[in-house]
Amino acid sequence: MENREGSQTRDHVCVEIRDDALALWEKFDQEGNHLLDMIRHYFFPTDPRQQPNSGTQQGLDCATHLKKTGIRFKEVKHKSLLDVKFVNGVLEIPPLKIHRYTETLFKNLIAHEQRHCDNTQHITSYAFLMGSLVFSKKDVKFLARRHILISDKGKEKEVSELFRKLCRDEKVKDFYYDYLFEQVSEYKRTKWHASLKKLKCNRPAKIMFIVAIVLLVLTFVGSLFSVLSFYLHHK
Protein backbone atom coordinates (compact mmCIF):
# COMPACT_ATOMS: atom_id res chain seq x y z
CA MET A 1 0.00 0.00 0.00
CA GLU A 2 2.78 2.37 0.93
CA ASN A 3 4.70 1.46 -2.24
CA ARG A 4 1.63 2.17 -4.34
CA GLU A 5 1.10 5.53 -2.64
CA GLY A 6 4.83 6.37 -3.03
CA SER A 7 4.70 5.47 -6.71
CA GLN A 8 1.61 7.63 -7.22
CA THR A 9 3.36 10.53 -5.45
CA ARG A 10 6.48 10.24 -7.64
CA ASP A 11 4.31 10.04 -10.78
CA HIS A 12 2.41 13.13 -9.63
CA VAL A 13 5.67 15.03 -9.06
CA CYS A 14 7.04 13.97 -12.46
CA VAL A 15 3.83 15.14 -14.14
CA GLU A 16 4.13 18.52 -12.37
CA ILE A 17 7.77 18.91 -13.45
CA ARG A 18 6.92 18.05 -17.04
CA ASP A 19 3.98 20.48 -16.96
CA ASP A 20 6.19 23.23 -15.51
CA ALA A 21 8.89 22.63 -18.11
CA LEU A 22 6.32 22.62 -20.91
CA ALA A 23 4.74 25.83 -19.60
CA LEU A 24 8.17 27.46 -19.39
CA TRP A 25 9.05 26.38 -22.91
CA GLU A 26 5.69 27.57 -24.29
CA LYS A 27 6.18 30.92 -22.52
CA PHE A 28 9.66 31.29 -23.95
CA ASP A 29 8.51 30.13 -27.37
CA GLN A 30 6.15 33.11 -27.45
CA GLU A 31 9.00 35.50 -26.63
CA GLY A 32 11.91 33.83 -28.42
CA ASN A 33 12.27 31.27 -31.15
CA HIS A 34 15.13 29.10 -29.91
CA LEU A 35 16.98 27.95 -26.81
CA LEU A 36 20.03 29.78 -28.16
CA ASP A 37 17.99 32.96 -28.19
CA MET A 38 17.46 32.60 -24.44
CA ILE A 39 21.24 32.23 -23.92
CA ARG A 40 21.83 35.20 -26.25
CA HIS A 41 19.46 37.39 -24.24
CA TYR A 42 21.29 36.41 -21.07
CA PHE A 43 24.46 38.02 -22.49
CA PHE A 44 22.78 41.23 -23.61
CA PRO A 45 24.66 44.41 -22.54
CA THR A 46 23.01 46.47 -19.84
CA ASP A 47 23.46 49.83 -21.60
CA PRO A 48 21.48 50.82 -24.70
CA ARG A 49 23.40 51.21 -27.93
CA GLN A 50 24.76 54.70 -28.62
CA GLN A 51 24.68 55.96 -32.16
CA PRO A 52 27.98 57.15 -33.67
CA ASN A 53 28.34 60.77 -34.77
CA SER A 54 29.62 59.86 -38.22
CA GLY A 55 28.09 57.42 -40.68
CA THR A 56 31.38 55.75 -41.57
CA GLN A 57 32.39 52.66 -39.60
CA GLN A 58 35.74 52.96 -37.87
CA GLY A 59 38.33 50.23 -37.52
CA LEU A 60 40.14 49.18 -34.36
CA ASP A 61 43.79 48.24 -33.91
CA CYS A 62 44.91 45.22 -31.93
CA ALA A 63 45.50 45.54 -28.18
CA THR A 64 49.30 45.85 -28.30
CA HIS A 65 49.13 48.60 -30.94
CA LEU A 66 46.50 50.51 -28.96
CA LYS A 67 48.74 50.28 -25.91
CA LYS A 68 51.54 51.99 -27.87
CA THR A 69 49.22 54.89 -28.66
CA GLY A 70 48.61 55.49 -24.95
CA ILE A 71 45.31 53.64 -24.56
CA ARG A 72 45.09 51.64 -21.34
CA PHE A 73 43.20 48.42 -20.63
CA LYS A 74 41.34 47.60 -17.44
CA GLU A 75 39.48 44.52 -16.24
CA VAL A 76 36.05 45.42 -14.86
CA LYS A 77 33.26 43.45 -13.21
CA HIS A 78 30.21 44.58 -15.15
CA LYS A 79 26.86 42.82 -15.12
CA SER A 80 27.25 41.54 -18.66
CA LEU A 81 30.21 40.14 -20.60
CA LEU A 82 29.29 42.50 -23.43
CA ASP A 83 29.53 45.68 -21.30
CA VAL A 84 32.74 46.94 -22.93
CA LYS A 85 33.29 50.69 -22.46
CA PHE A 86 35.85 53.37 -23.34
CA VAL A 87 36.27 55.95 -20.57
CA ASN A 88 38.96 58.66 -20.52
CA GLY A 89 41.46 56.72 -22.59
CA VAL A 90 40.76 53.40 -20.85
CA LEU A 91 39.14 50.36 -22.45
CA GLU A 92 37.10 48.68 -19.72
CA ILE A 93 36.53 45.03 -20.58
CA PRO A 94 34.88 42.30 -18.45
CA PRO A 95 37.02 39.16 -18.10
CA LEU A 96 36.41 36.26 -20.48
CA LYS A 97 37.40 32.75 -19.45
CA ILE A 98 38.34 30.54 -22.39
CA HIS A 99 37.44 26.84 -22.05
CA ARG A 100 36.90 23.97 -24.46
CA TYR A 101 33.27 24.93 -25.12
CA THR A 102 33.88 28.64 -25.79
CA GLU A 103 34.33 28.34 -29.55
CA THR A 104 31.32 26.04 -29.96
CA LEU A 105 29.08 28.33 -27.89
CA PHE A 106 30.06 31.48 -29.78
CA LYS A 107 29.78 29.77 -33.17
CA ASN A 108 26.24 28.61 -32.42
CA LEU A 109 25.17 31.98 -31.04
CA ILE A 110 26.63 33.80 -34.05
CA ALA A 111 24.98 31.37 -36.47
CA HIS A 112 21.67 31.93 -34.68
CA GLU A 113 22.05 35.72 -34.95
CA GLN A 114 22.95 35.52 -38.64
CA ARG A 115 19.83 33.49 -39.35
CA HIS A 116 17.23 35.01 -37.05
CA CYS A 117 18.26 38.53 -35.97
CA ASP A 118 17.55 41.48 -38.22
CA ASN A 119 18.35 44.09 -35.57
CA THR A 120 21.52 44.57 -33.48
CA GLN A 121 23.65 41.43 -33.45
CA HIS A 122 25.21 41.68 -30.00
CA ILE A 123 27.17 38.40 -29.91
CA THR A 124 28.54 38.85 -33.43
CA SER A 125 29.50 42.43 -32.54
CA TYR A 126 31.36 41.23 -29.44
CA ALA A 127 33.20 38.54 -31.41
CA PHE A 128 34.18 41.13 -34.03
CA LEU A 129 35.41 43.50 -31.29
CA MET A 130 37.54 40.81 -29.63
CA GLY A 131 38.78 39.62 -33.01
CA SER A 132 40.04 43.15 -33.67
CA LEU A 133 41.80 43.37 -30.30
CA VAL A 134 43.30 39.88 -30.46
CA PHE A 135 45.44 39.58 -33.58
CA SER A 136 48.39 37.54 -32.31
CA LYS A 137 49.79 35.67 -29.33
CA LYS A 138 51.25 38.95 -28.06
CA ASP A 139 47.74 40.39 -27.74
CA VAL A 140 46.54 37.31 -25.84
CA LYS A 141 49.48 37.52 -23.43
CA PHE A 142 48.97 41.25 -22.93
CA LEU A 143 45.24 40.88 -22.18
CA ALA A 144 46.00 37.92 -19.92
CA ARG A 145 48.35 40.11 -17.87
CA ARG A 146 45.45 42.55 -17.51
CA HIS A 147 43.21 39.64 -16.37
CA ILE A 148 40.86 40.27 -19.31
CA LEU A 149 41.50 36.95 -21.07
CA ILE A 150 41.76 33.88 -18.86
CA SER A 151 43.09 30.73 -20.51
CA ASP A 152 45.57 27.92 -19.99
CA LYS A 153 49.24 28.78 -20.39
CA GLY A 154 50.68 27.79 -23.74
CA LYS A 155 47.29 28.19 -25.48
CA GLU A 156 47.88 31.75 -26.70
CA LYS A 157 48.04 30.78 -30.38
CA GLU A 158 44.81 28.77 -30.17
CA VAL A 159 43.03 31.68 -28.45
CA SER A 160 44.15 34.20 -31.07
CA GLU A 161 43.02 31.86 -33.88
CA LEU A 162 39.68 31.31 -32.13
CA PHE A 163 38.68 34.98 -32.39
CA ARG A 164 39.88 35.27 -35.99
CA LYS A 165 37.82 32.24 -37.01
CA LEU A 166 34.59 33.32 -35.34
CA CYS A 167 33.73 36.15 -37.75
CA ARG A 168 35.89 35.22 -40.71
CA ASP A 169 32.94 34.70 -43.07
CA GLU A 170 30.27 36.68 -41.23
CA LYS A 171 28.99 40.23 -41.64
CA VAL A 172 27.76 42.29 -38.71
CA LYS A 173 24.36 43.90 -39.01
CA ASP A 174 23.82 47.02 -36.91
CA PHE A 175 27.21 46.80 -35.17
CA TYR A 176 26.77 47.42 -31.43
CA TYR A 177 30.25 48.84 -30.75
CA ASP A 178 30.51 51.36 -33.60
CA TYR A 179 30.28 54.29 -31.14
CA LEU A 180 33.07 52.76 -29.04
CA PHE A 181 35.22 52.37 -32.17
CA GLU A 182 34.55 56.03 -32.97
CA GLN A 183 35.52 57.06 -29.42
CA VAL A 184 38.85 55.23 -29.68
CA SER A 185 39.60 56.74 -33.10
CA GLU A 186 38.79 60.24 -31.89
CA TYR A 187 40.98 59.77 -28.80
CA LYS A 188 43.91 58.62 -30.93
CA ARG A 189 43.39 61.56 -33.31
CA THR A 190 43.29 64.04 -30.42
CA LYS A 191 46.47 62.62 -28.89
CA TRP A 192 48.25 62.75 -32.27
CA HIS A 193 47.31 66.41 -32.78
CA ALA A 194 48.45 67.22 -29.23
CA SER A 195 51.81 65.52 -29.87
CA LEU A 196 52.21 67.37 -33.18
CA LYS A 197 51.39 70.70 -31.52
CA LYS A 198 53.91 70.01 -28.77
CA LEU A 199 56.54 69.16 -31.37
CA LYS A 200 55.85 72.42 -33.23
CA CYS A 201 56.08 74.40 -29.99
CA ASN A 202 59.41 72.81 -29.14
CA ARG A 203 60.86 73.19 -32.65
CA PRO A 204 62.02 76.86 -32.35
CA ALA A 205 63.90 76.10 -29.13
CA LYS A 206 65.58 73.09 -30.76
CA ILE A 207 66.53 75.17 -33.80
CA MET A 208 68.02 77.91 -31.60
CA PHE A 209 70.00 75.31 -29.67
CA ILE A 210 71.40 73.82 -32.89
CA VAL A 211 72.29 77.29 -34.23
CA ALA A 212 74.07 78.13 -30.97
CA ILE A 213 76.09 74.91 -31.18
CA VAL A 214 77.02 75.60 -34.80
CA LEU A 215 78.10 79.18 -33.97
CA LEU A 216 80.15 77.91 -31.04
CA VAL A 217 81.89 75.35 -33.26
CA LEU A 218 82.55 77.96 -35.96
CA THR A 219 83.95 80.39 -33.37
CA PHE A 220 86.23 77.70 -32.02
CA VAL A 221 87.41 76.74 -35.53
CA GLY A 222 88.00 80.41 -36.40
CA SER A 223 90.01 80.96 -33.23
CA LEU A 224 92.05 77.83 -33.93
CA PHE A 225 92.93 78.97 -37.43
CA SER A 226 93.89 82.42 -36.10
CA VAL A 227 96.29 80.86 -33.58
CA LEU A 228 97.79 78.54 -36.22
CA SER A 229 98.20 81.41 -38.69
CA PHE A 230 99.93 83.57 -36.07
CA TYR A 231 102.23 80.72 -35.11
CA LEU A 232 103.20 79.95 -38.75
CA HIS A 233 103.95 83.61 -39.56
CA HIS A 234 106.20 84.09 -36.53
CA LYS A 235 108.02 80.79 -36.77
C-alpha positions in Angstrom: 0.0 0.0 0.0 2.8 2.4 0.9 4.7 1.5 -2.2 1.6 2.2 -4.3 1.1 5.5 -2.6 4.8 6.4 -3.0 4.7 5.5 -6.7 1.6 7.6 -7.2 3.4 10.5 -5.5 6.5 10.2 -7.6 4.3 10.0 -10.8 2.4 13.1 -9.6 5.7 15.0 -9.1 7.0 14.0 -12.5 3.8 15.1 -14.1 4.1 18.5 -12.4 7.8 18.9 -13.4 6.9 18.0 -17.0 4.0 20.5 -17.0 6.2 23.2 -15.5 8.9 22.6 -18.1 6.3 22.6 -20.9 4.7 25.8 -19.6 8.2 27.5 -19.4 9.1 26.4 -22.9 5.7 27.6 -24.3 6.2 30.9 -22.5 9.7 31.3 -23.9 8.5 30.1 -27.4 6.1 33.1 -27.5 9.0 35.5 -26.6 11.9 33.8 -28.4 12.3 31.3 -31.1 15.1 29.1 -29.9 17.0 27.9 -26.8 20.0 29.8 -28.2 18.0 33.0 -28.2 17.5 32.6 -24.4 21.2 32.2 -23.9 21.8 35.2 -26.3 19.5 37.4 -24.2 21.3 36.4 -21.1 24.5 38.0 -22.5 22.8 41.2 -23.6 24.7 44.4 -22.5 23.0 46.5 -19.8 23.5 49.8 -21.6 21.5 50.8 -24.7 23.4 51.2 -27.9 24.8 54.7 -28.6 24.7 56.0 -32.2 28.0 57.2 -33.7 28.3 60.8 -34.8 29.6 59.9 -38.2 28.1 57.4 -40.7 31.4 55.7 -41.6 32.4 52.7 -39.6 35.7 53.0 -37.9 38.3 50.2 -37.5 40.1 49.2 -34.4 43.8 48.2 -33.9 44.9 45.2 -31.9 45.5 45.5 -28.2 49.3 45.8 -28.3 49.1 48.6 -30.9 46.5 50.5 -29.0 48.7 50.3 -25.9 51.5 52.0 -27.9 49.2 54.9 -28.7 48.6 55.5 -24.9 45.3 53.6 -24.6 45.1 51.6 -21.3 43.2 48.4 -20.6 41.3 47.6 -17.4 39.5 44.5 -16.2 36.1 45.4 -14.9 33.3 43.5 -13.2 30.2 44.6 -15.2 26.9 42.8 -15.1 27.3 41.5 -18.7 30.2 40.1 -20.6 29.3 42.5 -23.4 29.5 45.7 -21.3 32.7 46.9 -22.9 33.3 50.7 -22.5 35.8 53.4 -23.3 36.3 56.0 -20.6 39.0 58.7 -20.5 41.5 56.7 -22.6 40.8 53.4 -20.8 39.1 50.4 -22.4 37.1 48.7 -19.7 36.5 45.0 -20.6 34.9 42.3 -18.5 37.0 39.2 -18.1 36.4 36.3 -20.5 37.4 32.7 -19.4 38.3 30.5 -22.4 37.4 26.8 -22.0 36.9 24.0 -24.5 33.3 24.9 -25.1 33.9 28.6 -25.8 34.3 28.3 -29.5 31.3 26.0 -30.0 29.1 28.3 -27.9 30.1 31.5 -29.8 29.8 29.8 -33.2 26.2 28.6 -32.4 25.2 32.0 -31.0 26.6 33.8 -34.1 25.0 31.4 -36.5 21.7 31.9 -34.7 22.0 35.7 -35.0 22.9 35.5 -38.6 19.8 33.5 -39.3 17.2 35.0 -37.0 18.3 38.5 -36.0 17.5 41.5 -38.2 18.4 44.1 -35.6 21.5 44.6 -33.5 23.6 41.4 -33.5 25.2 41.7 -30.0 27.2 38.4 -29.9 28.5 38.8 -33.4 29.5 42.4 -32.5 31.4 41.2 -29.4 33.2 38.5 -31.4 34.2 41.1 -34.0 35.4 43.5 -31.3 37.5 40.8 -29.6 38.8 39.6 -33.0 40.0 43.2 -33.7 41.8 43.4 -30.3 43.3 39.9 -30.5 45.4 39.6 -33.6 48.4 37.5 -32.3 49.8 35.7 -29.3 51.2 39.0 -28.1 47.7 40.4 -27.7 46.5 37.3 -25.8 49.5 37.5 -23.4 49.0 41.3 -22.9 45.2 40.9 -22.2 46.0 37.9 -19.9 48.4 40.1 -17.9 45.5 42.5 -17.5 43.2 39.6 -16.4 40.9 40.3 -19.3 41.5 37.0 -21.1 41.8 33.9 -18.9 43.1 30.7 -20.5 45.6 27.9 -20.0 49.2 28.8 -20.4 50.7 27.8 -23.7 47.3 28.2 -25.5 47.9 31.8 -26.7 48.0 30.8 -30.4 44.8 28.8 -30.2 43.0 31.7 -28.4 44.2 34.2 -31.1 43.0 31.9 -33.9 39.7 31.3 -32.1 38.7 35.0 -32.4 39.9 35.3 -36.0 37.8 32.2 -37.0 34.6 33.3 -35.3 33.7 36.1 -37.8 35.9 35.2 -40.7 32.9 34.7 -43.1 30.3 36.7 -41.2 29.0 40.2 -41.6 27.8 42.3 -38.7 24.4 43.9 -39.0 23.8 47.0 -36.9 27.2 46.8 -35.2 26.8 47.4 -31.4 30.3 48.8 -30.7 30.5 51.4 -33.6 30.3 54.3 -31.1 33.1 52.8 -29.0 35.2 52.4 -32.2 34.5 56.0 -33.0 35.5 57.1 -29.4 38.8 55.2 -29.7 39.6 56.7 -33.1 38.8 60.2 -31.9 41.0 59.8 -28.8 43.9 58.6 -30.9 43.4 61.6 -33.3 43.3 64.0 -30.4 46.5 62.6 -28.9 48.2 62.7 -32.3 47.3 66.4 -32.8 48.5 67.2 -29.2 51.8 65.5 -29.9 52.2 67.4 -33.2 51.4 70.7 -31.5 53.9 70.0 -28.8 56.5 69.2 -31.4 55.8 72.4 -33.2 56.1 74.4 -30.0 59.4 72.8 -29.1 60.9 73.2 -32.7 62.0 76.9 -32.3 63.9 76.1 -29.1 65.6 73.1 -30.8 66.5 75.2 -33.8 68.0 77.9 -31.6 70.0 75.3 -29.7 71.4 73.8 -32.9 72.3 77.3 -34.2 74.1 78.1 -31.0 76.1 74.9 -31.2 77.0 75.6 -34.8 78.1 79.2 -34.0 80.2 77.9 -31.0 81.9 75.4 -33.3 82.6 78.0 -36.0 83.9 80.4 -33.4 86.2 77.7 -32.0 87.4 76.7 -35.5 88.0 80.4 -36.4 90.0 81.0 -33.2 92.0 77.8 -33.9 92.9 79.0 -37.4 93.9 82.4 -36.1 96.3 80.9 -33.6 97.8 78.5 -36.2 98.2 81.4 -38.7 99.9 83.6 -36.1 102.2 80.7 -35.1 103.2 80.0 -38.7 104.0 83.6 -39.6 106.2 84.1 -36.5 108.0 80.8 -36.8 
